[in-house]
Amino acid sequence: MYSYLPMPKRIPASVLESIFAGEAPRVLPLGLGEVSRNEHGILSYRWTAPCEALGSLWLWIKDNEIVLGTDSFHTHVDRHAYEVRIRNPSIIVLPQTIVLAAIKTAASIMNADVAFSIDYDPAGRPVGYGMSPKDVLNPRRDGSVQLDAESTRFWDWFGELKAI
């Protein structure tokens, strides 16, 4: 008979911070970013993007999750995130799985492997925001997919995209 451990209700931020401190320097340019802790004790990292439209990439380490955000989009990396669920982590490796998925997402953004989009209505007002791996938009990534700048604009870490 198998006995399953219940999932923890709370993963303390300190656990995620400790794992992040050990793993992130191998992948992320920590020396190029700013590090701070707010009045609520949340540790954050910020890297200024070369693309003005993105602003900065923020990474906040909180209880149970790591949040990644730019000026136009944010995502939560926690036990419910697709990148974590597909690994089906045990209770023991769940914190490390969350941290590694967040690091991979941050690296993908800074390596320009991710496109951010804003959808506009006919009057030019933003009506939707998105984030997608470029491979989903064009698996060949050969510039053959022209992007419709009238209704949707796309950016990556380095600037606006006209084709992928």
Protein Blocks (a to p, Z undefined) as FASTA:
>chain_A
ZZdddddfbdcfklmmmmmmmmmmmmmcfklpccdddfkopacdddddfblklopacddd
dehiacdddfkbccdddfklmklmmnopafklmmmmmmmmmmmmmmmmmnopaccddddd
fkopafbdcdddfklmomnlnopaccdfkloccddfkbccfbZZ
